[in-house]
Amino acid sequence: MRPRPAQAGYAGDVSPQLAWQWVQAGEAVLVDVRTDAEREWVGFVPGAVAAAWKQWPGMAMNPAFDQLVSQAANGRKLVFLCRSGVRSIAAAKRATELGLESYNVLEGFEGDPDENAHRGRKGGWRYHGLPWRQN
């Protein structure tokens, strides 16, 4: 598995499996950019750095984001995970602006919607059987 080059602004896109492989090998840090509520109610990846891209109320930008990801990197590449792969692209672009090697995890945590607009049945971190927990 190899990263897919990004269109612009960050290092590229990686499959959930490759992201997990890098994390296990100590080459990368997994950063979950979903909101606290999403991680609490939908599920989370144990050991991932929680650095919401935006937070409630009003989905305001997280003022601590830059500091959180800069500290988390510690010389390693970052792989960003969100619900579907949209916020994680924005986060990877921002981290790249900070000088960090950053990748988007394709399919996100929940995957793409199926024909009934349900997530979790068409790709995603959970669908591929990668580690996650639910409170």
N, C-alpha and C positions, 0 to 999 in steps of 0.2 A: 504494500500500500504506500502510496506517495501523496503528498499534499497536492491539491489542485491549485494552480496559481490564482491569485485574487485578481479581480478586474482592476481595482485601484485602491491604494491606501492601506493595505495590510499584507502580511506575508502569504496568506492563502487560506483555502478551505480544506478541512480534514474530516474524514469519516469519524463517527463516534468511536469505532474500534481503534483507529490509529491514534486518536487523542488519548484513549485509555492506555494504549501500549506505551506512549511517550510518558504519561504520568507514572505508570508502574516502573518504568526504567529510570525515573528521576530526571528525565530530560525536560519535562514541562510541568507547569502548575495549571490545574483546572480551576477556572474562575467562573462561578455561576452568577450571571448578571440579572437573574429574575428577582422579583420583589420578595421581601420577607414572607408575605402572605402566600405567594406561589410555592416557595420552598416548604413552608409549614403545612399547607393543605394538599399540594399535589405530590410532593416528594422532593428529596434532595440526594445528592451524591456525597456520601461520607468522605470527609477530608478535603472537599472542594472549598476554595476560598469564596465566601459570600461577599460579593461586591455589586450590589444592585446598580444597574445603569440608571434607572429612574425609580422613585419611590412615591408611595401615597403619603399625604393627600395630593391629589392633582397631578400625579406622575411627574413630579419635579425632578430635575437632574440631581443626582446624588453628589453633594459637595465633597464627600470623602473618597470618591471613586479614584481619582488620580493617585492619591496617597496609598490607598489600599492595594492597587495593582502594582505600583512601583515597589512597595515593600514585599509583596508576594513573589515577584519575579526572581529576585535574588540571583541574577545571572542565568536564569532558565527562560525558555520560551513560555508563552502563555497561550492556553487554549480556552476560548470563551464559549460558554454554553448558555442558551436562553430557552424559551419555550419552543420556538420554531426556526430560529436562525436569522432573525431580523435585528433584534437588539444586540446580539453577539457580534454582528458585523460592525455596527456603530461603535461598540466597545473596543473591538480589535483595531479599528481605525484610530480611535483616540489613544489607545495604548501605543500604537505605532508612532503617533505624533510625540509621545513621551520618550521615544527611543527604544521601545521594547519590541522584541520579536513576537508577533501576535497572530494567532490563527482563529478562524471561526469554525465551530463544530457544526457540520452539516446536520440537518434534520432536527436539531434542537433536542430538548429533553422529551417532548411529547410526540414529535413527528408531524407529518403533514396530515391535514384532514382527509378522511376517506369520502366516499360518495354520499355519506349521510352527515358530513361535516363533523365527524367524531375523530378525535385525536387518539393516538396510542395504538393504532392498528396498522399504520403505514409509516414505518421508520421511526427513528428517534432513539435516544439513549436507552429508555426502558424497553422498547420493542426488541432491541438487540441483546437484551439480557445482561447489560452491564450493571455494575453495582449501583444500587440506590436503596433508599429507605423512606418510610413514610411514618410520620408521627401519629 
